[in-house]
Amino acid sequence: MTKRDQSLEQKKHDMSVRSINFSRYLMIRYFSAAFLFTNLFWLVFAICYHNIVASIISGLLFVLLLIASVEQVSKWNVRNTDLKFTKLYYQLQLVANVIFAISCYLPFGKILFPFMATNDVANVIFTILIIGILGSILILRRISNIQNGRDKYARAIKTFESNRQ
């Protein structure tokens, strides 16, 4: 095998390791996309209803998630497993969703969700928030597993690196 072939094989191997490493964050990116669009829709509705409180809260969550998304995309080039902003965002989203879910059936719920005109709408929003709570818990657990090297990708990366292909 020539030096050029070895160099090409090394680059292929490095790219494969990078791809496997980036795949560790796939579920987090999908949930982030779902939260991004959910918060964006909430922001648009809040603005349409001229609701300052809901606009500020949904806008803040939207911007924080954009920052967390940049951190996730940076994992293509950065090999460490530190997800400080993403973890902070999902902790904040979890707390917010719990508060929002409780508020669905309280009088100030209409301040947060000005489009919540009937109990049927409140039930739909409540269901979405419960799904968001479960998703946030799942993602926080996933982040913990990645940071502690307990995810299935960590083992695959170690195996792949040791068996240069």
C-alpha positions as a Markdown table, in Angstrom:
| # | Residue | x | y | z |
|---|---|---|---|---|
| 1 | Met | 0.0 | 0.0 | 0.0 |
| 2 | Thr | 1.4 | 3.4 | -1.0 |
| 3 | Lys | 1.6 | 6.4 | 1.3 |
| 4 | Arg | -1.1 | 8.0 | -0.7 |
| 5 | Asp | -3.4 | 5.0 | -0.2 |
| 6 | Gln | -2.6 | 4.9 | 3.5 |
| 7 | Ser | -3.4 | 8.6 | 3.7 |
| 8 | Leu | -6.6 | 8.1 | 1.9 |
| 9 | Glu | -7.5 | 5.2 | 4.2 |
| 10 | Gln | -6.7 | 7.3 | 7.2 |
| 11 | Lys | -8.9 | 10.1 | 6.0 |
| 12 | Lys | -11.8 | 7.7 | 5.3 |
| 13 | His | -11.4 | 6.2 | 8.8 |
| 14 | Asp | -11.3 | 9.6 | 10.5 |
| 15 | Met | -14.4 | 10.7 | 8.6 |
| 16 | Ser | -16.2 | 7.5 | 9.6 |
| 17 | Val | -15.3 | 8.1 | 13.3 |
| 18 | Arg | -16.5 | 11.7 | 13.0 |
| 19 | Ser | -19.8 | 10.5 | 11.5 |
| 20 | Ile | -20.4 | 7.9 | 14.2 |
| 21 | Asn | -19.5 | 10.5 | 16.8 |
| 22 | Phe | -21.9 | 13.1 | 15.3 |
| 23 | Ser | -24.7 | 10.4 | 15.2 |
| 24 | Arg | -24.6 | 10.3 | 19.0 |
| 25 | Tyr | -26.5 | 13.5 | 19.0 |
| 26 | Leu | -29.1 | 12.6 | 16.3 |
| 27 | Met | -32.1 | 12.1 | 18.7 |
| 28 | Ile | -31.2 | 15.4 | 20.5 |
| 29 | Arg | -31.2 | 17.2 | 17.2 |
| 30 | Tyr | -34.6 | 15.7 | 16.2 |
| 31 | Phe | -36.2 | 16.8 | 19.5 |
| 32 | Ser | -34.5 | 20.2 | 19.2 |
| 33 | Ala | -36.1 | 20.6 | 15.8 |
| 34 | Ala | -39.5 | 19.7 | 17.2 |
| 35 | Phe | -39.1 | 22.1 | 20.1 |
| 36 | Leu | -37.8 | 24.8 | 17.8 |
| 37 | Phe | -40.9 | 24.7 | 15.6 |
| 38 | Thr | -43.2 | 24.4 | 18.6 |
| 39 | Asn | -41.7 | 27.5 | 20.2 |
| 40 | Leu | -41.7 | 29.3 | 16.9 |
| 41 | Phe | -45.4 | 28.6 | 16.3 |
| 42 | Trp | -46.2 | 29.7 | 19.9 |
| 43 | Leu | -44.2 | 32.9 | 19.2 |
| 44 | Val | -46.1 | 33.6 | 16.0 |
| 45 | Phe | -49.4 | 33.1 | 17.7 |
| 46 | Ala | -48.4 | 35.2 | 20.7 |
| 47 | Ile | -47.4 | 38.0 | 18.4 |
| 48 | Cys | -50.6 | 37.7 | 16.4 |
| 49 | Tyr | -52.6 | 38.0 | 19.6 |
| 50 | His | -50.5 | 41.0 | 20.7 |
| 51 | Asn | -49.5 | 39.1 | 23.9 |
| 52 | Ile | -46.3 | 40.6 | 25.3 |
| 53 | Val | -45.8 | 38.0 | 28.1 |
| 54 | Ala | -46.2 | 35.0 | 25.8 |
| 55 | Ser | -44.1 | 36.6 | 23.1 |
| 56 | Ile | -41.2 | 37.2 | 25.4 |
| 57 | Ile | -41.3 | 33.7 | 27.0 |
| 58 | Ser | -41.7 | 31.9 | 23.6 |
| 59 | Gly | -39.1 | 34.2 | 22.0 |
| 60 | Leu | -36.6 | 33.6 | 24.8 |
| 61 | Leu | -37.1 | 29.8 | 24.6 |
| 62 | Phe | -36.7 | 30.0 | 20.8 |
| 63 | Val | -33.4 | 32.0 | 21.0 |
| 64 | Leu | -32.0 | 29.7 | 23.7 |
| 65 | Leu | -32.7 | 26.7 | 21.6 |
| 66 | Leu | -31.0 | 28.3 | 18.6 |
| 67 | Ile | -27.9 | 28.7 | 20.8 |
| 68 | Ala | -28.2 | 25.0 | 21.9 |
| 69 | Ser | -28.6 | 24.0 | 18.3 |
| 70 | Val | -25.4 | 25.7 | 17.3 |
| 71 | Glu | -23.7 | 23.8 | 20.1 |
| 72 | Gln | -25.0 | 20.5 | 18.7 |
| 73 | Val | -23.9 | 21.3 | 15.1 |
| 74 | Ser | -20.4 | 22.1 | 16.4 |
| 75 | Lys | -20.1 | 18.5 | 17.5 |
| 76 | Trp | -19.2 | 17.7 | 13.9 |
| 77 | Asn | -15.8 | 19.5 | 14.4 |
| 78 | Val | -15.4 | 19.2 | 18.2 |
| 79 | Arg | -15.0 | 15.8 | 19.7 |
| 80 | Asn | -15.8 | 16.5 | 23.3 |
| 81 | Thr | -19.1 | 15.5 | 24.8 |
| 82 | Asp | -19.8 | 18.7 | 26.7 |
| 83 | Leu | -23.4 | 19.9 | 26.0 |
| 84 | Lys | -23.6 | 22.7 | 28.5 |
| 85 | Phe | -26.0 | 24.9 | 26.6 |
| 86 | Thr | -28.1 | 22.1 | 25.3 |
| 87 | Lys | -28.5 | 20.6 | 28.8 |
| 88 | Leu | -29.3 | 24.0 | 30.3 |
| 89 | Tyr | -31.9 | 24.6 | 27.6 |
| 90 | Tyr | -33.6 | 21.2 | 28.2 |
| 91 | Gln | -33.6 | 21.7 | 32.0 |
| 92 | Leu | -35.3 | 25.1 | 31.4 |
| 93 | Gln | -37.7 | 23.7 | 28.9 |
| 94 | Leu | -38.7 | 20.9 | 31.3 |
| 95 | Val | -39.4 | 23.4 | 34.2 |
| 96 | Ala | -41.3 | 25.7 | 31.8 |
| 97 | Asn | -43.4 | 22.8 | 30.4 |
| 98 | Val | -44.4 | 21.7 | 33.9 |
| 99 | Ile | -45.4 | 25.3 | 34.8 |
| 100 | Phe | -47.2 | 25.7 | 31.5 |
| 101 | Ala | -49.0 | 22.4 | 31.8 |
| 102 | Ile | -50.3 | 23.3 | 35.3 |
| 103 | Ser | -51.3 | 26.8 | 34.0 |
| 104 | Cys | -53.5 | 25.3 | 31.2 |
| 105 | Tyr | -56.3 | 24.8 | 33.6 |
| 106 | Leu | -55.7 | 28.0 | 35.7 |
| 107 | Pro | -57.0 | 31.5 | 34.9 |
| 108 | Phe | -53.5 | 32.8 | 34.0 |
| 109 | Gly | -53.1 | 30.1 | 31.4 |
| 110 | Lys | -54.8 | 32.5 | 28.9 |
| 111 | Ile | -51.9 | 34.9 | 29.4 |
| 112 | Leu | -49.4 | 32.3 | 28.3 |
| 113 | Phe | -51.6 | 30.8 | 25.6 |
| 114 | Pro | -53.9 | 33.6 | 24.4 |
| 115 | Phe | -55.3 | 31.3 | 21.7 |
| 116 | Met | -56.6 | 28.9 | 24.3 |
| 117 | Ala | -60.3 | 29.7 | 23.9 |
| 118 | Thr | -61.9 | 26.4 | 25.0 |
| 119 | Asn | -61.2 | 23.4 | 27.2 |
| 120 | Asp | -60.6 | 21.3 | 24.0 |
| 121 | Val | -57.8 | 23.6 | 23.1 |
| 122 | Ala | -56.5 | 23.5 | 26.6 |
| 123 | Asn | -56.5 | 19.7 | 26.4 |
| 124 | Val | -54.5 | 19.7 | 23.2 |
| 125 | Ile | -52.0 | 22.2 | 24.6 |
| 126 | Phe | -51.7 | 20.1 | 27.8 |
| 127 | Thr | -51.0 | 17.0 | 25.8 |
| 128 | Ile | -48.3 | 18.7 | 23.8 |
| 129 | Leu | -46.8 | 20.0 | 27.0 |
| 130 | Ile | -46.8 | 16.5 | 28.6 |
| 131 | Ile | -45.1 | 15.1 | 25.4 |
| 132 | Gly | -42.6 | 18.0 | 25.8 |
| 133 | Ile | -42.0 | 17.1 | 29.5 |
| 134 | Leu | -41.3 | 13.4 | 28.6 |
| 135 | Gly | -39.1 | 14.5 | 25.6 |
| 136 | Ser | -37.1 | 16.8 | 27.8 |
| 137 | Ile | -36.6 | 14.0 | 30.4 |
| 138 | Leu | -35.5 | 11.6 | 27.7 |
| 139 | Ile | -33.1 | 14.1 | 26.2 |
| 140 | Leu | -31.6 | 15.0 | 29.6 |
| 141 | Arg | -31.0 | 11.3 | 30.2 |
| 142 | Arg | -29.5 | 10.9 | 26.8 |
| 143 | Ile | -27.1 | 13.9 | 27.4 |
| 144 | Ser | -26.1 | 12.3 | 30.7 |
| 145 | Asn | -25.4 | 9.0 | 29.0 |
| 146 | Ile | -23.3 | 10.7 | 26.3 |
| 147 | Gln | -21.3 | 12.7 | 28.8 |
| 148 | Asn | -20.6 | 9.7 | 31.0 |
| 149 | Gly | -19.8 | 7.5 | 28.0 |
| 150 | Arg | -22.7 | 5.1 | 28.6 |
| 151 | Asp | -24.4 | 5.5 | 25.2 |
| 152 | Lys | -24.2 | 2.7 | 22.6 |
| 153 | Tyr | -22.2 | 5.0 | 20.3 |
| 154 | Ala | -19.4 | 5.4 | 22.8 |
| 155 | Arg | -18.7 | 1.6 | 22.6 |
| 156 | Ala | -19.0 | 1.6 | 18.8 |
| 157 | Ile | -16.6 | 4.5 | 18.5 |
| 158 | Lys | -14.0 | 2.8 | 20.7 |
| 159 | Thr | -14.4 | -0.5 | 18.8 |
| 160 | Phe | -14.2 | 1.3 | 15.4 |
| 161 | Glu | -11.1 | 3.3 | 16.4 |
| 162 | Ser | -9.3 | 0.2 | 17.7 |
| 163 | Asn | -10.2 | -1.8 | 14.5 |
| 164 | Arg | -9.0 | 0.5 | 11.9 |
| 165 | Gln | -10.8 | -0.3 | 8.7 |
